[in-house]
Each structure stands twice: as structure tokens, then as C-alpha cells.
């Protein structure tokens, strides 16, 4: 799957299952290669342990091994370099030699997404699950491709209730591909629009994260999003034209795909009657803002030498298309008015 294909999937026109499966298969292949490298290193430092782990891999059920590789905690350790050798080794021992680490699953969202909650019960948590199920049901009606995408791509959803931190937030922790966190989804101000957008938003991170991680795991330069590893050290070097937030470059590249997918989502749901039309309009304006006038390309200019050329070409095509959409739909004038009074 090419980088351009990522943007095509996020148009929500075709059922995404085949495309996600193709990308995931390549991702698993890259993870398997990295696992082999790590096992070789373990064999050099502890021959007995290494031989035992290699034997476990050889005897493992194919589906079980695939599930272990795709677990966010495993993929993070094999790909990112955020964990030391001893931590990676101990994780593999727990997962291969001693049985796969257990994840406490309290429920299944839409029948297939593993849901882990903190705390595990209570009226607040029940409300979050109801909100999420309702939002998924509306996506099923209004944008089946996006609903199918969330079900097929998201591997784990963590729900947190945190009275010490006001408001709702969602995020995808660095390197934990396929894991999403929703915080305080029980609040009364969190409606279908907020939950539906958060689910799609975080799932896009997992989707494009597989593409990014393939290059990191395989170490083939032609597959790397960024040719310079220093960009993965977390320093901010790109200001988001959507939020004004300083971001590290890998996160910014993800954001470009996220806002594209959300723009396509709300454009497709406009007029459906499933969500409040005024809210949809404000979401459209917010998502379009970073593409208007090709604003998303500006933070990339200082880093073009390190950027995969297909990323730049894809973002240029996305920006050009959105500019045409803005003029043709009248959103361009609406954006000017909302900028003057504040977006709802």
C-alpha cells in the first residue's frame, strides 16, 4: 500500500477492510523481521534463553503469534526504540516463554473492539460505553466505511475517568499502534459528535501509524516516512495550522492525515440528519482550516530533505482538493465569518 492510498481510504467511499488488511499484513511482516533481530541479540547475550524463545516462536500458533506482534505494547517495543534491551527482552519472555501478558477487558465496543476501563465499573463508565455504542450506531447509518474502519483497525480502547483533569480528551500514545484513550467520556457535554470524531480520529492514528512503523521496523530507507531518526526524539518543530499547537514532526504528519479524514467524514455526514448540522458545519470549518491556502505545507518546508517524497505529493494533492471544495461549497466565506466571531 502506498502513502497516497492512505488518503484514498480516508475518503470513506469504499469498504476499508481489504486495504487495512493489506497494510496490516505488511506491518506484521515487518514486526516479524524485527522480532528475529531481537531474538538474535538475545541469543548472543543469553544463548539458553534465546534458544528457548526461538523454539517458542517456531511452535506458536500462527494466529496467536500474529496477535502478540500486533499487541500495542509489543509493537512499541519492537519498533520505536523507546525501551531498553532488558525491557524488550523481558516483554518477549512474558509473551512467548511464559504466556501472553493478560489484558483486562471489561467489554467489547460494537462487538469487536477490546475496551479496558480505569476504573472498571460505575455509572460514569456505563455512560461512556452507551455514548460510544450510540456514536458507532450513527456512524453505521451515515458513514458505514468509517464505522467499518474503526472496528477493523482499532485494537484496544482505554476509557478513563479522571476528576482531577477537567474536560474530555482523546489521544493515541506514542508507539502504541492501535491503542486509543478516551478520557472523561461520561461528561454531559460529550455528545455523539465528540465521541464519533474521537473514535475516527484516534483510529486514523493507528492506521497511518502502521505505514510509518513499517519503515521504522524494516529499516528500508525507501519505506521510511522520515530519513532522519532525530525527528523521533520528540522535539517540536512544526506548529499545527489547525490548533496552533507545536508538534514534533512525526505527530504533525499524522495530524495531516487525521484532519483530512475528519474533513471527509463530516462532509459525508452533512445533510444526513444524524448529527446536529450546525455542529457538523463547525467541524468542517475547523478541519478545512489547515488545508486552506495549502497552510499544512508551510511547517514542512524546513524539513523537505528528510521527508518521503510521496508524503509531500499526497499532502499537496489533498490541500489543492480542499481549496476547490471550500470555494465550491461556500465554506470559504463561512470560515471568514467564523474566524471573526470564533468557531462554535
N, C-alpha and C positions, 0 to 999 in steps of 0.2 A: 504493500500500500504506500502510495506517495504522500508527501505532505499536502499537496493540493487536494488529494482525496479526502483528507480530514475535513477540510472546509466544505466539501460537497456533502459529506454525511450530515454535517450540522445545518444543512438546509431543511432537514426534516421532510423530504419529499418521498424517499424510498425507505422501506423497512431496513433498519441498520444492522440486523443480526448477522448477515453474511459478512459485511465489512468489518464489524467488530471482531467476529470470529477469526477472520483472516489476520487482522492485526495482532490479536491475542496469541495466535499460533506462532507468529514470528517473535513475539515477545517471550513466549515460553522457550522457544529455541535459543534465544539469546541468554535467558536466565540459566538454561541448562548448560550452556557453554561456560558461563561464569561459575556455576557450581563445580564444574570439572576443574577449573583453575584453582578454586579454593580448596577442593579436596586434594589436589596435587600438592598445594602448600602445606596442608595438614600432614600429608604422608611424609613430607620432608622433615617436619618438626616432631612428629609422633607417629612412627610407622604403624604401630599396632592399632591406634585409634583410627588413623587414616584408612587402613585396610578394612576395618570393621565398618566404617561409614560407606566406603565404596561398595562393600558387599550388600549393605542395606539398600543402597540405591539400585543395585543390579537386581535385587529380589522384589523391589517395591512394585505394587500395583501401579499401572501407568496413570490412572485417574487420580490415585492418592498422591503420587509424586507431582503431578501437574497442580493439584490443589495446594500442596505445600509450597511449590515455587511461586504460585500466584498470591499466596497469603501476603498482605501488605508488609508485615514485619519481615518476611523472608526476602522479598524483592528489594526492600530498602537496604538490607544488609549486603545483598549481592551486588547492588548497582551503585549506590551513592557515595561510598567512601566515608560515610558519617559515623561508622562503627569501627572500632579497632579489631585486629585479628582475633583476639581472645573472645570478644563478644560474638563475632560471626561464628567462630568455631563452636562456642557453647550453644548458640541457637541451632546450629546444624545437629549437634549431639542430641538436643532435646527433641528436635523434629524428626530425625532419621534413626538415631540409635535408641532413643528412649521413648518413642511415641510422639506423635504430633502435639505441640502445645495446645491446650484446650482454650477455646474462646467461649465465654458465657453468652449465649444467645437467648434473649428474652422473648423475641417474637420475629415474625417474618413479615416484612412490608410487601404488600402486593403478592404475597405467596412465595417470594424468592430471594429478597434481599435480607441478609442477616442483620438483625438490629441488636445492638448492645447498648444498654442504658446505664446511666450513672445519675442518681440511684436507680435501683432495679424496679421500683414499683411506686405507686402513689397516684393520686388524682391528676397531678401535673403531667406525669409520664403517660397516663391514659389519654389525656387531651392531645399530647404531641402525636401519638400514634393515630388517633382519629383524624387530626389535621392532615397528617401525611397521607393516610389512606384516601381521604377525600380529595386531596390535591392530585394524587395519582389517578383517581377515577375521572377527574375533569380532564387531565391530560389524555387519558384513554379516549375520551369523547372528541376532544378538539384537536389533538395532535398525536395520533397513535404512534408515529415514528419516534417522537421524543419520549413517550412513555415506554416503548419497547427498548429504546436506547438506555434509559435509566435502569430498567430491570436487567438487561443483558450485561451492562458494563460495570455498575456499582457492585463492589464485592462486600462491603460492610458499611453500615450506617451507625454511627455512635450518637446517641441522644444524651444531652447533658442538661441538667437543671442547676443553675448557679445563681443563687440570690445575691452573691457578692458582686456580680457583674451585670449591670443593667442592660436591658435590651436584648434583641435577637441577633445572632451572628451564625455564619456557617463558614467552614474552612476545610481545606484538604491538606493535612500536614505533609511537610516536605518529604518526598521519597516514598511515602506510604501509598503507592499507586492503588487506586480502587477503594480507598477508605475516605469517608466523608464524616464531618462532625456538624451536628446542628445543636446550637446552644440556646436554651430558653425558648423552645418552640411552643411552649404551653401558654405563653402570654396572650392576653386577649387581643393585642394589636397585631398578632401574627395571623394573617388570613391566608386564603388559598393562593393568592398571587405571590405572597412572600415565600410560602413553602414550595410551591411548584417551581418558582425561579431558583430557589436554593438547591433543590434536588437536581435540576438540569445543570445548573452552574457547576456544582461540585462533581457531577458525573463527567462533564466535559474535561475537567482537570485530569480525571483518571484515564480518559480516552486518549487525549493527546500526550499524557504522561507516559503511556506505553510506547508511543512512537519515539518520544525523546529518550526513553530509557534503553531502547534497542541499540542506539548508537553508543550510549554510555557503557552498556553491558558487553557489546560485541567489540568495541574499540575500533570499528571500521570508520575511518575519517569521513567517507562519503555518506555515512548514515548519521553522523553527529549533527545535532542542531547547532552547536557551538564548538568551534575548533579549539577554544582556549579554556582549559579547566578552571582557570582563575575566576571565571564568571560564576562558578558554583560555590564560591567561598562566602556568598551571602551579602556582599556589599551592594548598596543601592546605586544604580547608575541610570535609571530610566524613570521618569515621572509619568504616571498614568494620565492620559488626556481624559479619561472617564471619571476618575475620582480625585486626581491631584496628588495621589499617594506615591512617594518614592518607592521603587521596587528594584529588586535585583533582576538581572536580565532574563534568566530562565522563567521567573514568575511573570515578567512582562510579556514574554512570548506566549505563555499560557493564556494570559488575560486577553490577548488579541483574539484568540480562538473562542474564549468564553463569551466575550461581548458580541462576537459575530453570531454565535449560536443562539444567544438570548434575543438578539435583534430578529433573527429569522423566526424564533419561537413566537414572539409577541406579534410580529407581522402576520403570521399564520393564524393566530388566535383572534386577531382583531375582527370584530363583527360576528363572532361566534355566539355571543350572548352567555358564555360560560363564566367569564370573568368581567368585573366592572370595567367598562370601556374607558372611563377616564383614567383608571389605573394603568390599563394597557397602553394608553397613549403616552403617559408619563414614562413608562418603562421603555417604550420605543425611542422616545426622545433621548433618554439617558444612554441607551445602548448606541444610538447613532452618533452621539456627540464625538466620540473618539475617532470615528471614521471620517467625519465631515472635513472636507478640505485636506484629506489624507494626513490628519493630525497624528495618527498612530505611527506613521513612518518617521516622524521627527526624532523621537528618542533613539531610533535605531541607527541614525546616520553616523554617530561616532564609532559604531561597532560593526560596520559592514564587512570588514575583513574577516571577522570571526564568525559571521552568520552564514548558515547554509543558504545558498542562492535561491533555492526553491521556497524557503520561508519568505524571503523578501518579495519574490514574484507573486506568491499567494496573497500576501498582505496588500500589495499594490492593487491586485485584481479585486479584492474584497472592498477596499476603500473606493475604488472607481465605481463599483456597482452601487455602493451605498449612496454616494453623491448623486447618482442618477435617480435612485429611489427617493431621496429627500426632495428633489425638485419636482418629480412627477407626482408625489403623494401630498404635497403641501406641508410636509413635516418641517421643511426648511424654514418657512415663515413661523410655524408654531415654535420651533426651537428659539428663534429670536425673541418671541414674546415671553416664553418661559424663562429664558435667561434673565430677562428684565425683572421678573417678579418672583423667581425661584421655582424650581420644578417640584410639583406636588409629590 
